[in-house]
């Protein structure tokens, strides 16, 4: 299989797809103003080719902050794409669509990946989707787009998750997740006074969550929203730590990018040696895959901002380019199998 990546900084879709012929699967990354027209035009240019899309930035060795980007697979791929609607209330209502496509692609853990773009309620959506994927041990990589909109097969949807099942006909696939944070073992908390609907964390060990965070890190209330780049919270889930980014402050509480429930065990995280961790990820992938056709990754917006502030983003993309054909998009939350994570990177590698 092969991977195509085309861009237009001005948002000219025809410029972005120049040279793309006979795609077997397409991903569209667009801007808020042109998203709907891009979705319509893409379907006109490549009718009946499975496609998904969302609003967000994309990259290869450079970042496209606005405009449009197109990622396509061809030359040895079979794919199916569709949506699950009503994700804020009942995504399981449309699960038969997903089950049908899983059966049609007829893939396995070794050769198939599920890629998704979601508009929200990610944790519930992933639980729903993965209830089907786990029967075949198929991995998932994806993320959350902007403005509450996604697309599939030429149509725009709100309150939905667009998904694609992609089978590599010429080799293996494997999903990876990269975490550049480590727990501060001296800080462990029990969450309380949470509001799941509004992603609010009221108290840590019975005290104001905002006050506890400020006291430990010696930051002002205004500094909390940037300090989370270095010190997000972590939700303990068995041996795994799910990163919980801080979105806002509301009175005595912290508003997060993912749900926290009463009695959840949380820890405070600190930024590790991210340059060394990135190199380790690349070495692991190269060891697993001596021959790489394509790499598609999802990086968190907060990673992008933190890397940019530290003048590392361009270096990061150049290092990832050593894997071969590496492209991806910047999301508001990352998906890895049944996990919704923040401030992370997930990716899928195609042999």
Long-range contacts (C-beta under 8 A, 24 or more apart in sequence): 1-73, 1-74, 1-75, 1-76, 1-77, 1-168, 1-169, 1-170, 1-171, 1-293, 1-294, 1-350, 2-73, 2-74, 2-75, 2-76, 2-293, 2-294, 2-325, 3-71, 3-72, 3-73, 3-293, 3-294, 3-296, 3-325, 3-327, 3-350, 4-70, 4-71, 4-72, 4-73, 4-74, 5-60, 5-69, 5-70, 5-71, 5-72, 5-325, 5-327, 6-69, 6-70, 7-58, 7-64, 7-67, 7-68, 7-69, 7-70, 8-67, 8-68, 9-64, 9-66, 9-67, 10-67, 11-38, 11-66, 11-67, 11-68, 12-67, 12-68, 13-38, 13-41, 13-42, 13-45, 13-68, 13-70, 14-41, 14-45, 16-67, 16-68, 16-69, 16-70, 17-42, 17-45, 17-46, 17-70, 20-46, 20-70, 20-72, 20-74, 21-74, 22-74, 23-49, 23-72, 23-73, 23-74, 24-49, 24-50, 24-72, 24-73, 24-74, 24-75, 24-76, 24-77, 24-78, 24-79, 25-49, 25-50, 25-51, 25-72, 25-73, 25-74, 25-77, 25-79, 25-81, 25-164, 25-166, 26-50, 26-51, 26-52, 26-70, 26-71, 26-72, 27-51, 27-52, 27-53, 27-70, 27-71, 27-72, 27-115, 27-117, 27-164, 27-296, 27-329, 28-52, 28-53, 28-54, 28-68, 28-69, 28-70, 28-151, 29-53, 29-54, 29-55, 29-56, 29-57, 29-58, 29-64, 29-68, 29-69, 29-70, 29-71, 29-329, 30-54, 30-55, 30-68, 30-69, 31-55, 31-66, 31-67, 31-68, 32-146, 32-147, 34-68, 35-147, 35-149, 35-151, 35-156, 36-149, 36-156, 38-68, 39-151, 39-154, 39-155, 39-156, 40-154, 42-70, 42-154, 43-153, 43-154, 47-154, 48-153, 50-79, 50-80, 50-81, 50-153, 50-164, 51-81, 51-151, 51-152, 51-153, 51-154, 51-164, 52-81, 52-115, 52-116, 52-117, 52-150, 52-151, 52-152, 52-162, 52-163, 52-164, 53-117, 53-150, 53-151, 53-152, 53-162, 54-117, 54-119, 54-145, 54-146, 54-149, 54-150, 54-151, 54-162, 54-329, 55-145, 55-146, 55-147, 55-149, 56-143, 56-145, 56-146, 56-329, 56-330, 56-331, 57-304, 57-329, 57-330, 58-327, 58-328, 58-329, 58-330, 59-299, 59-317, 59-327, 59-328, 59-329, 59-330, 60-317, 60-321, 60-326, 60-327, 61-317, 61-318, 61-321, 62-314, 62-317, 63-304, 63-313, 63-317, 63-330, 69-329, 71-296, 71-327, 73-166, 73-294, 73-350, 76-168, 76-169, 76-170, 77-166, 77-167, 77-168, 77-169, 78-105, 78-166, 78-167, 78-169, 79-105, 79-164, 79-165, 79-166, 79-167, 80-104, 80-105, 80-164, 80-165, 81-152, 81-153, 81-162, 81-163, 81-164, 81-165, 82-152, 82-153, 82-162, 82-163, 83-150, 83-152, 83-157, 83-160, 83-161, 83-162, 83-163, 84-125, 84-128, 84-129, 84-160, 84-161, 84-163, 85-157, 85-159, 85-160, 86-159, 86-160, 87-118, 87-119, 87-120, 87-121, 87-124, 87-125, 87-159, 87-160, 87-161, 88-120, 88-121, 88-159, 91-121, 91-124, 91-125, 91-128, 91-129, 91-161, 92-128, 95-128, 95-131, 95-132, 98-129, 98-132, 98-163, 99-132, 101-163, 101-165, 102-132, 102-133, 102-136, 102-138, 102-165, 105-165, 105-166, 105-167, 106-167, 107-136, 107-138, 107-165, 107-167, 108-136, 108-137, 108-138, 109-136, 109-137, 109-138, 109-139, 110-172, 110-173, 111-167, 111-168, 111-169, 111-171, 111-172, 111-173, 112-136, 112-138, 112-165, 112-166, 112-167, 112-168, 112-173, 113-138, 113-139, 113-140, 113-141, 113-165, 113-166, 113-168, 113-173, 113-175, 113-348, 114-138, 114-139, 114-140, 114-141, 114-142, 114-163, 114-164, 114-165, 114-166, 115-140, 115-141, 115-142, 115-163, 115-164, 115-166, 115-296, 115-348, 116-140, 116-141, 116-142, 116-143, 116-161, 116-162, 116-163, 116-164, 116-335, 117-142, 117-143, 117-144, 117-145, 117-150, 117-161, 117-162, 117-163, 118-142, 118-143, 118-144, 118-145, 118-150, 118-161, 118-162, 118-333, 118-335, 119-144, 119-145, 119-148, 119-149, 119-150, 119-157, 119-158, 119-159, 119-160, 119-161, 120-144, 120-148, 120-159, 122-258, 122-333, 122-335, 122-340, 123-258, 123-259, 123-340, 125-161, 126-335, 126-337, 126-338, 126-339, 126-340, 127-338, 129-161, 129-163, 129-338, 130-337, 130-338, 133-337, 134-338, 138-165, 139-173, 139-174, 139-175, 139-336, 139-337, 139-348, 140-175, 140-335, 140-336, 140-337, 140-338, 141-175, 141-296, 141-297, 141-298, 141-335, 141-336, 141-346, 141-347, 141-348, 142-298, 142-331, 142-334, 142-335, 142-346, 143-298, 143-300, 143-329, 143-331, 143-332, 143-333, 143-334, 143-335, 143-346, 144-331, 144-332, 144-333, 145-331, 145-332, 146-332, 168-293, 168-350, 168-351, 170-293, 170-351, 171-291, 171-293, 171-350, 171-351, 172-289, 172-350, 172-351, 173-348, 173-349, 173-350, 173-351, 174-288, 174-289, 174-348, 174-349, 175-336, 175-337, 175-346, 175-347, 175-348, 175-349, 176-281, 176-284, 176-285, 176-346, 176-347, 176-348, 176-349, 177-334, 177-336, 177-339, 177-341, 177-344, 177-345, 177-346, 178-277, 178-278, 178-281, 178-344, 178-345, 178-346, 178-347, 179-241, 179-243, 179-277, 179-341, 179-344, 180-271, 180-272, 180-274, 180-277, 180-278, 180-303, 180-343, 180-344, 181-232, 181-234, 181-241, 181-243, 181-269, 181-270, 181-271, 181-272, 181-343, 182-269, 182-270, 182-272, 183-234, 183-241, 183-267, 183-268, 183-269, 183-270, 184-231, 184-267, 184-268, 184-269, 184-270, 185-267, 187-216, 187-267, 187-268, 188-265, 188-266, 188-267, 189-265, 189-266, 189-267, 189-268, 190-263, 190-264, 190-265, 190-266, 191-260, 191-261, 191-262, 191-263, 191-264, 191-265, 191-266, 192-262, 192-263, 193-253, 193-262, 194-259, 194-260, 194-261, 194-262, 194-264, 195-253, 196-259, 196-260, 196-261, 198-255, 199-247, 199-255, 199-256, 199-257, 199-258, 199-259, 199-260, 200-250, 200-253, 200-254, 200-255, 200-256, 201-233, 201-244, 201-253, 201-254, 201-255, 201-256, 201-260, 202-252, 202-253, 203-252, 203-253, 204-266, 208-252, 208-253, 209-252, 209-253, 209-254, 210-249, 210-251, 210-252, 210-253, 210-254, 211-252, 213-246, 213-254, 213-268, 216-268, 221-249, 224-249, 224-254, 225-249, 228-302, 228-343, 229-271, 229-302, 229-305, 229-306, 229-309, 229-343, 230-270, 230-271, 230-306, 231-268, 231-269, 231-270, 231-271, 232-269, 232-302, 232-342, 232-343, 233-260, 233-266, 233-267, 233-268, 233-269, 234-266, 234-267, 234-268, 234-269, 235-260, 235-264, 235-265, 235-266, 236-264, 236-265, 236-266, 236-267, 237-339, 240-339, 241-267, 241-269, 242-339, 242-340, 242-341, 242-342, 243-269, 243-341, 243-342, 243-343, 243-344, 244-342, 245-300, 245-302, 245-342, 245-343, 257-332, 257-333, 257-342, 258-333, 258-340, 258-341, 258-342, 271-306, 274-307, 274-312, 275-312, 278-316, 278-319, 278-320, 279-319, 281-345, 282-319, 282-320, 282-322, 282-323, 285-323, 285-349, 286-323, 288-349, 289-349, 289-351, 291-351, 292-323, 292-324, 292-325, 292-349, 292-350, 292-351, 293-324, 293-325, 293-350, 293-351, 294-324, 294-325, 294-326, 294-327, 294-349, 294-350, 295-320, 295-323, 295-324, 295-325, 295-326, 295-327, 295-328, 295-347, 295-348, 295-349, 295-350, 296-327, 296-328, 296-347, 296-348, 296-350, 297-326, 297-327, 297-328, 297-345, 297-346, 297-347, 297-348, 298-328, 298-329, 298-330, 298-331, 298-334, 298-335, 298-345, 298-346, 298-347, 299-328, 299-329, 299-330, 299-331, 299-334, 299-345, 300-330, 300-331, 300-332, 300-333, 300-334, 300-342, 300-343, 300-344, 300-345, 301-330, 301-331, 301-332, 302-342, 302-343, 303-343, 303-344, 303-345, 304-330, 306-343, 323-349
